[in-house]
Amino acid sequence: MPAPQQLPIYIKLYQFIKFFYERQRNFPKQYKYTLGEDIVSLAWECLDLFLEANSLPNAEKNSKIVQLSNVFDKLKTRLNMSYELKLITEKQYAHMQTYFMREIGTMIGGWLNWSNANCVKNNQLNQ
């Protein structure tokens, strides 16, 4: 099994965090330590939840993956807000949506579908 740092979702989350740190530097002070920090914090939480879920046995992954999906939704909402407040440019937002958010969301969604199917299968075996 590859190390978590070699998996695409880890790489994308890590790259997003680095990319956003650079954008956050240009936020006005009133947003830098509120919305900007919140986005960074949620991104780190996503990465941490991924690592936690990845280290669990398959039968125990579901709850962490659900948490990851929920935190990722919060991250996307705050990122949208930063765009609507014009804290990031349209070009930066499009880049983040195309290169990071869609791909990460697709990977989380696929992992969640797998996990849900695995839970159903395990429940059927236990009955």
C-alpha positions in Angstrom: 0.0 0.0 0.0 1.4 3.4 -0.9 2.3 5.9 1.8 -0.5 8.5 2.3 1.8 11.2 1.1 1.8 9.5 -2.3 -1.9 9.4 -2.7 -3.6 11.9 -5.0 -6.0 13.3 -2.5 -3.2 14.0 0.0 -1.2 15.7 -2.7 -4.1 17.9 -3.8 -5.0 18.9 -0.3 -1.4 19.7 0.5 -1.0 21.7 -2.7 -4.3 23.6 -2.0 -3.0 24.6 1.5 0.2 25.9 0.0 -1.6 27.7 -2.7 -4.1 29.3 -0.4 -1.5 30.5 2.1 -0.1 32.6 -0.7 -3.5 34.1 -1.4 -4.3 34.7 2.2 -1.3 37.0 2.5 -3.1 39.5 0.3 -6.3 39.5 2.3 -7.2 42.7 4.1 -6.4 42.5 7.8 -10.1 42.3 8.7 -10.5 39.0 6.7 -7.0 37.6 7.0 -7.4 36.4 10.6 -11.0 35.4 10.3 -12.2 34.0 7.0 -8.6 33.4 5.8 -7.6 31.5 8.9 -10.9 29.6 8.8 -10.2 28.4 5.3 -6.7 27.3 6.2 -7.9 25.6 9.4 -10.6 23.7 7.5 -8.1 22.7 4.8 -5.7 21.3 7.5 -8.7 19.5 9.1 -9.5 17.9 5.8 -5.9 16.7 5.5 -5.9 15.4 9.0 -9.2 13.6 8.6 -7.9 12.0 5.4 -4.8 10.7 7.2 -6.9 9.4 10.1 -9.4 7.7 7.8 -6.6 6.2 5.7 -4.9 4.6 8.7 -8.1 2.9 9.9 -9.2 -0.6 8.9 -11.7 -0.6 6.0 -14.6 -1.5 8.2 -14.0 1.6 10.4 -13.3 4.3 7.8 -16.9 5.4 7.1 -17.4 7.8 9.9 -14.1 9.6 9.3 -14.8 9.8 5.5 -18.3 11.3 6.3 -16.6 13.8 8.6 -14.1 14.6 5.8 -16.9 15.2 3.4 -18.7 17.5 5.8 -15.6 19.5 6.6 -14.8 19.8 2.9 -18.3 21.2 2.2 -17.6 23.9 4.9 -14.3 24.6 3.2 -15.9 25.1 -0.2 -18.5 27.4 1.3 -15.9 29.7 2.9 -13.9 29.7 -0.3 -17.0 30.8 -2.2 -17.5 33.6 0.4 -13.9 34.8 -0.1 -14.5 35.0 -3.9 -17.9 36.8 -3.4 -16.1 39.3 -1.1 -13.5 39.8 -3.8 -10.7 38.6 -1.6 -9.5 36.4 -4.4 -9.7 37.1 -8.1 -11.9 35.3 -10.5 -8.8 33.7 -12.0 -7.6 32.5 -8.6 -11.0 31.2 -7.8 -11.4 29.4 -11.1 -7.9 27.8 -10.6 -8.8 26.6 -7.1 -12.2 25.3 -8.3 -10.8 23.5 -11.4 -7.4 22.3 -10.1 -8.3 21.6 -6.4 -11.9 21.6 -5.3 -13.5 19.5 -8.1 -10.7 16.9 -8.1 -10.6 16.7 -4.3 -14.4 16.6 -4.1 -14.6 13.8 -6.7 -12.0 11.8 -4.8 -13.8 12.2 -1.5 -17.1 11.4 -3.2 -15.7 8.2 -4.6 -14.1 7.2 -1.3 -17.4 7.9 0.5 -19.4 5.8 -2.1 -16.9 3.0 -1.6 -17.1 3.3 2.2 -20.9 3.3 2.2 -21.0 0.2 0.0 -18.5 -1.4 2.2 -20.6 -0.7 5.3 -23.7 -2.1 3.6 -21.7 -5.3 2.7 -20.4 -5.6 6.2 -23.9 -5.2 7.7 -25.2 -7.9 5.4 -22.4 -10.3 6.4 -23.0 -9.7 10.1 -26.7 -10.6 9.8 
